[in-house]
Amino acid sequence: MSGAPHALVIGGGYAGIAAALVLSDHGHEVTLLEARRHWGGRATSWPDPRMRDELDNGQHVWMGCYDRARALLSRLGTEGRVPFASGLDLAYRELGGRAHRLHAPAALGRAGLALALARFGAIPLGERVSLARALANGPPPAAGETVAVWLDRLAQGPAAQRVFWGPLTEAALNLPPHEADAALLFAVVVRSFRGPVAAAAIGMPRAGLAALIAPVADLLAARGGRARLGAAARVLAPGGRAGAFALQLESGEALLADRVVLAVPAAEAHALVTRDLPEAARRLEAAAAVPTSPIVTATLWFERRVLDAPMIGLIPPPAGGGPGFHWVFDRGALVPRAGEAWPVALVASAARELCALPTAQIVERARAALEAYGLTRLPPVASRIVKEPHATPAFEPASAARRPGVESGHAGLAFAGDWTRTGLPATIEGAVVSGEAAARAVLGSAILPPTNLKPLIRPGGTA
């Protein structure tokens, strides 16, 4: 081992990778550990065993306002795999097949969003005006308000709530508006719709989510660190010397470190520290008890391409109900295919009902949704259902208020993850923000000025 201080980062999702790079920047020999066999944590991917196409564990989209997450991809050399439109451009369908488009060209600036809303025929004109005002300058919610209460106070009409606010809430917070914390949705509104139009632009990955961050292994190795998959942690305790930590893996291997970042879900972090680090355990108790909300993704393969846009919003019917899916993605157009069949992914957020159904029923609902929205009547040639029952924390107002900071109460140990107090929903951007904050917390006075940072060496030997 070199004379550099050693740092352990437990968890190979976006938070852990962000923390690992900051610690490496500041001269630490970093070991990054991930229990699973692929990078990404709750935003990961793997090849389908039958069709061989890369599947995400839930289709993710990126927003133009994801400043820290986009900077992370830039460092990893994969930013080109998430291209962005120049402005906001979304296609929608109603039951029966009527199409709508919400298009705000970046060249028109903020006026472009107002023009897009004025032309958005899925919402009555009067409600469009009210929606535009709320997005532009609606006041923040009161403490403890749900999204539904806040929207009623902003006089948002039923169509605007059903077509725009409901899908936005479920996509960003993975909860329905009557449960979701309004303060977190307000943060999304401010970052996405009150800055440049490019902030609301959507980026859709052209690769599996794990591939976007896989270069971290080579980048850490170039600095004397290492990144390990299939390395599950069992317990974290104080180490054999003052200020150090000892991590025992499920394999029985023991690792020592000067600094540690726990970048795993709150309940897992709590289990790792309960025995020997009581203050850290105490700070994690509330977060570990927060319930989770599921996401279900149905991927159907067809004999040919069936969608006319890469991403289409499925507008729920006025009477409620509907098939339960909110968005459909043309995976065959987005990610290189392994075979001839064309994959389409339907995503349901806050999917408690769907998650409880047998696979065959979910497949049938997905097929019926494509037909009901006028997208295709072709039968699928194959299907795959991915259920993520614990996809995100369920941030209602009470649970959102109990999010912990990154500080553990033990010098040299910090928490990271989208469940920490970032001021953002549980998103990739929130995870990266948290990971960088956790690294800064364990570094403390060891943080170097930017001029002293070592250059990041990319594979191939170029800085």
N, C-alpha and C positions, 0 to 999 in steps of 0.2 A: 504493500500500500504506500502511496505517496505521502508526503508530509502535509498535504492539504487537509483541512477539516472535512469530515465525512458527513453527508446528509442523506437521510432516508426519506423517500416520498412514497407513501403507501396509497396506491390507487392510480391506475393509468388512464383515467378519463381526462377531460379537458382541464379540469382544475389541477390535477396532479402534474400533468405535462407542463402547464404554465408555471407552476411552482418550481418544478425541476429545472427549467431553463433559467429562471431568475437566480436560483441558488448556484447553478453552474456559472452564470455570469459573474458571480461574486467569489469565484475561486474555490468552490466546494467540489469535492469528488462526490458525485450524486449517484445513488442507486435508486432506480425507479422500479417499483414492484406492482404487478397487476395479477390478480388471482385468476382471471380468465385467460383464454388463449388468444385474445384479440384486444387491441387497444380501443379506448373510447368510453368505457364505463357505460353510462345509460344512453350514450349516443354512439353506437357501434354498428358493425356490419360483419357479415360472413357469407360465404358462397352457399347457395341452396344446394343440398346434397343431391337432388334429382336433376334440377334444371341448370345448375351451375352458375346462374346469374347471381351477382352480389346483391344481398338483401340487407337493408337497414333494419334495426330493431324498432323502427318507427321513423317514417320519412320526416326529415328535418329540413326546414328552410332557414336561410340566413337573412338578416335585415341589413340594410346599408348602414344602420347606426351601430352595428356590432363592431365598434372600433377596436377593442382589445382582442376579440376573437379573430378578426381579420388580420391584425398585426401578428398574432401567433401563427396563423397559416403562412404569412409572409416569411417569418423566420424559418419555418419548416420547408419552405419552397413549394408549397402546394396551393398558394392563393389562386393560381390559374385554374384550379379545378372547381372553383365556386364562382363562376361568372355572374355578374349582376346586370340587370337591365339598367338603362340610363335613368329611368324614373319608375313610378308605380304603374304596374300593368297587370291586372288580374281579370281572368275570365270567370264567369259564373253561369250556372244553369238552374232553371226552375224545374219542378216536376212537370213533365210533358215536353220538356226540351227547349223552352224559350231561353235564348242566350242573352247575356248582358256582359258589359265590359266596363271596368273601372280603370281608366287610363289617364295618367297625369304625366305628360312629357316633361323631362327635366329642363328643357330649354325655356319653358314658361315660368320656372321658379315656383314660388308659393301660389301664384295665380293658377298654375296648372292643376293643383289639387282642387281648388274651388271649381274650376271648369269641369274637372272629372266628376265631381259630385253633382254638379248641375245637370250633367248628361246621364247620370246613373239611373236608368229607368226602372230598376228593381225596387226603388223606394219612391213614394209619392213626393211631388215637388215640395210641398210645405215641410215635410220631414227632412228632405235633403238640406233645406236652408238651416233648420235647427241642428242637424248633424254637422254641417260645416262650421257653424258658430261654436259648437261644443269642442270640435277638434282644434279650432284656432285659438280660442281663449276661454273655454269653459273653466270654472274655478275648480280647485282640487277638492277631493272628497273630504268629509270630516273623518276624524279618527274613528275606526271601528265600523265604517260603512262597508256594506257589500256593494258590488258593482250595480246590482239591480236598484238598490236604494239611491245610489248616486245618479244613475241614469234617469230615474224618475224625477229627481230634483232638478236635473238639467232639461226636463221636459222633452226627453227623447221619445218619439212615437213608437208604436208597436212594430211597424215595418222596419224602421231603422234599427231597433233592438234585435229583431229577428234576423235581418239580412246582414247587418254590419257588426253591431256590438257583440251579439252572442257568439258568432264564429270567431271574432277577434279575441274575446275573453277565453274561450275554450282552447284556442290555439296557443295563447300566450301563458295562461295560468292553469290549463288543464282542469278547469272546474266550470260549472255553469254559473251565470251571472248572479243568481240568488245566493250562491255560496262564496264566490271569489272575493278576495280582498280588493277593494276599489283603489287603494293607494298604489298597489302594484300595477294595476292597469293604467292608472294615471301616469306612472313613470314611462310606460310604453308609449302612451299618447304624446308625451312631451318629447321623448327621444325620436320618435318616428315621424310625427306630423307637425312639429313646431320648429323644425330646423329646415335645412335644405331638402328639396324633393328627393334627392339621392338617398337621404336617410331612410325613406320609406320604400326604397327599391328592394326587390327580393332577389336573393341569390339561391340558386338550386344546384347542389353538388353534382358534378359530373363523374363522381366516383363514390364507392362505398365510404361510409363515415369513418371506418377504421383506417382506410388508406390515406385520409387527409392528415392524420397525425402519426402514422407509422414511421416517418423519417426521424422521429425523436430518438430511436435506438442508435442510429448512426451518429447523430449529432452529439449525444452524450458520450458515446464511445470515443469520439474524436478528442474529447477533453479528459479522458481517463475515467469516465463514469460508465455506467451500464444500465440497461433496461431489461427487465426480466418478465416474461409472461409465465402464467401458471405458477406463480409464487404467492400463495395465500398466507396471510398473517394470522397468528393465533393470539398472541398477547404482547403488549408493550409495557415495559417496566423501566425504572431507573437502572442505569448501567453500572459497571464495576468501578467507574471513577466519577468524581464530582462533575455534575452537569451533563453526563452522558446518558444515553438510553440504550436498552437492549430489547431487540425484537426477536421473538421466537416465531418461526414459520410453522405451518401445519406439517411440513416435512420433518420437523425436528431441528432444522438448521437455526443457528442463532446469529444475529447481526448486531453490531455495535455502531452507534452514530452519535455525533455531537449535536445534530439538529434533526428534527423529525417533523414532517407535515403529514397529517392524516387527511387524505383526500378520498375518503370513501363515504357512503351514505351515513347519516348521523347515527342510526341504530348500530351499524357495524363499528363505527368509531367508538361509541359508548362501550360496546362489548370488549374492545381491545384494551381499554384503560380502566375498566371498573375495578379490577383486582388490586392494582398497584399505584394508580395515579388518581387519587380521590377527588382532587379539585377539578381536574379535567372531566372526570365522570359527572361531577355535580353540574358543571356548565353545559353538559350535553344531555342531561335528563329530559328537559322539555322538548328539545329538538328530536330526540330519539323516539318520543311518544307521538309525534305528529303523524296522523294517518297519511296514506299515499293515495294517489289517483291513477287509474289505469289508462293505457292507450292500446288500441287494437289496430293492427295493420293487416289488411287482406290483399295479398298479391295474386292476381289472376293472370294467366298467360293465354294469349289468343293467337290464332294462326296468322294474323296480320295486325297492322296498326289500327287502333279504333278511336283514338282521341285526336282532336284538332288543335290542342294547346298543351303545353307541358304541365300545367297546373290549372285545375278547374274547381271553383267553389260550388258546393251543392247546397242551394238555398233551401232551408227547411220549410215545409208547408205552413200556411197561416194557422191551421187548426192544430198544429203540433204533430207529434209522431214522426213519420218518415222512417227511412231505413237505418238511420243512426250514424251514417258516415258524413263527414263534413267536407273533405277534400279528396280529389282524385288526381294522381300524378302519372304522367306518361314515362314510366321507368325505362322503357325501351329507347326513348329519345334522349333521356338524361344520362344514362349510365351504359357503357359498352356492353352489348349482349354476348352471352356465351354460345347461344344457339339460334335457331330460326324463329322460335316462338317469341311473341312480343309481350313483355310484362307491363301490367298496369297495377298501381298500388292505391288502395282506398284506405283512408285514415279516419279513425274515430277517436277523438279526445274525450276525456271524462267518461270513458266507455264502460261504466259499471255494468249496465245491462248486457252489452255485447260480450264482455269479458266472461260472463257467467254462462254463456251459451256453448253448446258443443260446436266443434269445428265445422261440421257439415252445415249447420244452420247459419253460421257466419258466412260461409262461402255462398250460400243461397241468397242471403241478404245483400251481399256485395254484388252478385250477378244481377239481382232484381233492381238494385239501385242504378246500375249502369243503364239498364233498360228503361226504368221509370224516368230518368233524366234525359232520355233521348240520345244516349251516347253510343250504345251498341246493343243489338239483340243476339249477337253471336254467342254461342256457348264457349266457356273457357276450356282449354285443352289440359290445363293443370292449375293447381292453386296451392297456396301456402298461407297459413294464418299464424301471425306472431302476436302473442298476448304479452304485454308488459304490465302485470298487475300493480307493480310499484314504480311506475314510470317517473313520477314526480311527487314531491311533497304536496299535500293538499293545503294550500295557503289560504285558509279562511282568515277573517280579520284577527281572531284570537290567536291562531297558530302563527300567523305572520308576525305578530307582535313579540313572539317568544323566540324568534330566530337569534341564535348566538352570534357574537363576533368571532373573529378568527383566533383570538387569544385564548389559551388554555388555562392560564394561571400557573403554568410551569415554564420556566425560562427554556427556550430552545424547542418548544413544542407548540404547534399551531394546527388549527382545523382549516380545511378548504373544501368547498363544494357549493353547488348552487343553492343549498339549504341554509347557508350562513347569511348573515345580515348584510346583503349587498345593496339593498334598495331596489332590486330588480326581481322579476319572477325567476323561476327555476329554469333558466335557459342556458344555452352554450355560452352566451356572453356573460351571464352571471357567474358561471363556473370559472371562466378565465379570470374575471375580475377578482374572484375570491382566491384563486390560486396564487395570483401575483401578490395580493395582500398578505396571505399566509406566509409566503417566502420572506416578504419584508419584515413581518412580525418576528420570525425566528432569527433573522439576521440582526435586528436591533442596531446596535452601534457598529456592527461589522459591515454595514452597507457601504459600498464604495461609490465615489462620485463617478458619473458616466465616463469620464476620460480614462479611468483606470480599468474599465471592463475589458476582458480579453475578447478578441474577435470570435464570433461564432463560425466554426469551420463546418462547411457543408460537405456531404459526400463528394468525392472527387478532388478534395483539397482546396476548394475556393472559399474565400470568406464571404 
